Amino acid sequence: MPKMKSKSSATKRFTLTGTGKIKRRRKGLRHILEKRSPKSKRTAGKTDYVAKADERRIRKLL
């Protein structure tokens, strides 16, 4: 049986780290930034990791 293809949308959004965690971008840094506090914009810019509960599902897409 051939290898499963990975979902293109998932490969664009998630990356695997060396330790096996799945990295993702945070939401809310596209538009309507004027009314948001600098702290919320700063935290939105940082990368985050996928929750343990969702990890298995996303690993299947990758």
FIKOLZA-1660 file (N, C-alpha, C; in steps of 0.1 Angstrom, whole numbers, plus 5000, padded with zeros to 4 digits):
% residues 62
   i   px   py   pz ch aa at
   1 5008 4988 5000  A  M  N
   1 5000 5000 5000  A  M CA
   1 5009 5013 5000  A  M  C
   2 5006 5023 4992  A  P  N
   2 5014 5035 4991  A  P CA
   2 5012 5043 5004  A  P  C
   3 5022 5052 5005  A  K  N
   3 5021 5062 5017  A  K CA
   3 5009 5071 5016  A  K  C
   4 5004 5075 5028  A  M  N
   4 4993 5084 5028  A  M CA
   4 4998 5098 5025  A  M  C
   5 4990 5106 5017  A  K  N
   5 4994 5119 5014  A  K CA
   5 4990 5128 5026  A  K  C
   6 4999 5138 5029  A  S  N
   6 4996 5147 5040  A  S CA
   6 4987 5158 5034  A  S  C
   7 4978 5164 5043  A  K  N
   7 4969 5174 5039  A  K CA
   7 4978 5187 5037  A  K  C
   8 4976 5193 5026  A  S  N
   8 4984 5205 5022  A  S CA
   8 4981 5217 5032  A  S  C
   9 4969 5218 5036  A  S  N
   9 4965 5229 5045  A  S CA
   9 4972 5227 5059  A  S  C
  10 4973 5215 5063  A  A  N
  10 4979 5212 5076  A  A CA
  10 4994 5214 5075  A  A  C
  11 5001 5211 5064  A  T  N
  11 5015 5212 5063  A  T CA
  11 5019 5227 5063  A  T  C
  12 5010 5236 5058  A  K  N
  12 5012 5250 5058  A  K CA
  12 5010 5256 5072  A  K  C
  13 5002 5250 5080  A  R  N
  13 4999 5256 5093  A  R CA
  13 5007 5251 5105  A  R  C
  14 5011 5238 5104  A  F  N
  14 5018 5232 5115  A  F CA
  14 5032 5227 5111  A  F  C
  15 5041 5227 5121  A  T  N
  15 5055 5222 5119  A  T CA
  15 5058 5213 5131  A  T  C
  16 5066 5203 5129  A  L  N
  16 5070 5194 5139  A  L CA
  16 5083 5199 5145  A  L  C
  17 5085 5198 5158  A  T  N
  17 5097 5202 5164  A  T CA
  17 5106 5190 5166  A  T  C
  18 5118 5192 5170  A  G  N
  18 5128 5181 5172  A  G CA
  18 5123 5171 5183  A  G  C
  19 5116 5177 5193  A  T  N
  19 5112 5168 5204  A  T CA
  19 5099 5161 5201  A  T  C
  20 5093 5164 5190  A  G  N
  20 5080 5158 5186  A  G CA
  20 5068 5166 5188  A  G  C
  21 5069 5178 5194  A  K  N
  21 5057 5186 5196  A  K CA
  21 5053 5192 5183  A  K  C
  22 5041 5197 5182  A  I  N
  22 5036 5204 5170  A  I CA
  22 5034 5218 5172  A  I  C
  23 5041 5227 5164  A  K  N
  23 5041 5241 5166  A  K CA
  23 5030 5247 5157  A  K  C
  24 5024 5258 5162  A  R  N
  24 5013 5265 5154  A  R CA
  24 5014 5280 5157  A  R  C
  25 5008 5287 5148  A  R  N
  25 5007 5302 5150  A  R CA
  25 4995 5305 5158  A  R  C
  26 4995 5316 5165  A  R  N
  26 4983 5321 5172  A  R CA
  26 4974 5329 5163  A  R  C
  27 4962 5331 5167  A  K  N
  27 4952 5338 5159  A  K CA
  27 4953 5353 5162  A  K  C
  28 4946 5361 5153  A  G  N
  28 4943 5375 5156  A  G CA
  28 4955 5384 5154  A  G  C
  29 4962 5383 5143  A  L  N
  29 4972 5393 5140  A  L CA
  29 4971 5397 5125  A  L  C
  30 4959 5397 5120  A  R  N
  30 4957 5400 5106  A  R CA
  30 4952 5414 5104  A  R  C
  31 4941 5418 5111  A  H  N
  31 4935 5431 5109  A  H CA
  31 4928 5435 5122  A  H  C
  32 4923 5447 5123  A  I  N
  32 4916 5453 5135  A  I CA
  32 4926 5452 5147  A  I  C
  33 4938 5457 5145  A  L  N
  33 4948 5457 5155  A  L CA
  33 4949 5470 5163  A  L  C
  34 4942 5480 5158  A  E  N
  34 4942 5493 5165  A  E CA
  34 4937 5493 5179  A  E  C
  35 4926 5486 5180  A  K  N
  35 4919 5486 5193  A  K CA
  35 4925 5476 5203  A  K  C
  36 4934 5467 5199  A  R  N
  36 4939 5457 5207  A  R CA
  36 4951 5462 5215  A  R  C
  37 4953 5457 5227  A  S  N
  37 4964 5462 5236  A  S CA
  37 4977 5457 5230  A  S  C
  38 4988 5464 5233  A  P  N
  38 5001 5459 5229  A  P CA
  38 5005 5445 5234  A  P  C
  39 5000 5443 5246  A  K  N
  39 5003 5429 5252  A  K CA
  39 4997 5418 5245  A  K  C
  40 4984 5420 5241  A  S  N
  40 4977 5410 5233  A  S CA
  40 4983 5408 5219  A  S  C
  41 4988 5419 5213  A  K  N
  41 4994 5418 5200  A  K CA
  41 5008 5411 5201  A  K  C
  42 5015 5413 5212  A  R  N
  42 5028 5407 5214  A  R CA
  42 5026 5392 5216  A  R  C
  43 5016 5388 5224  A  T  N
  43 5014 5374 5226  A  T CA
  43 5009 5367 5214  A  T  C
  44 5002 5374 5206  A  A  N
  44 4996 5368 5193  A  A CA
  44 5008 5365 5183  A  A  C
  45 5018 5373 5184  A  G  N
  45 5030 5371 5175  A  G CA
  45 5038 5359 5178  A  G  C
  46 5037 5354 5191  A  K  N
  46 5046 5343 5195  A  K CA
  46 5040 5330 5190  A  K  C
  47 5048 5320 5188  A  T  N
  47 5043 5307 5184  A  T CA
  47 5038 5299 5196  A  T  C
  48 5030 5290 5194  A  D  N
  48 5024 5282 5204  A  D CA
  48 5024 5267 5200  A  D  C
  49 5021 5259 5210  A  Y  N
  49 5021 5244 5207  A  Y CA
  49 5007 5239 5207  A  Y  C
  50 5004 5229 5199  A  V  N
  50 4991 5223 5198  A  V CA
  50 4988 5216 5212  A  V  C
  51 4975 5216 5216  A  A  N
  51 4971 5210 5228  A  A CA
  51 4972 5195 5227  A  A  C
  52 4975 5188 5238  A  K  N
  52 4976 5173 5239  A  K CA
  52 4964 5166 5233  A  K  C
  53 4952 5172 5236  A  A  N
  53 4940 5166 5231  A  A CA
  53 4938 5166 5216  A  A  C
  54 4944 5176 5209  A  D  N
  54 4943 5177 5195  A  D CA
  54 4954 5171 5187  A  D  C
  55 4965 5168 5195  A  E  N
  55 4977 5164 5188  A  E CA
  55 4976 5151 5179  A  E  C
  56 4968 5142 5184  A  R  N
  56 4966 5129 5176  A  R CA
  56 4959 5132 5163  A  R  C
  57 4949 5141 5163  A  R  N
  57 4942 5144 5151  A  R CA
  57 4950 5151 5141  A  R  C
  58 4959 5161 5145  A  I  N
  58 4967 5168 5136  A  I CA
  58 4978 5160 5131  A  I  C
  59 4984 5151 5139  A  R  N
  59 4994 5142 5135  A  R CA
  59 4990 5133 5123  A  R  C
  60 4977 5130 5123  A  K  N
  60 4971 5122 5112  A  K CA
  60 4970 5130 5099  A  K  C
  61 4968 5143 5100  A  L  N
  61 4967 5151 5089  A  L CA
  61 4981 5154 5083  A  L  C
  62 4991 5154 5092  A  L  N
  62 5005 5156 5087  A  L CA
  62 5010 5142 5082  A  L  C
% end
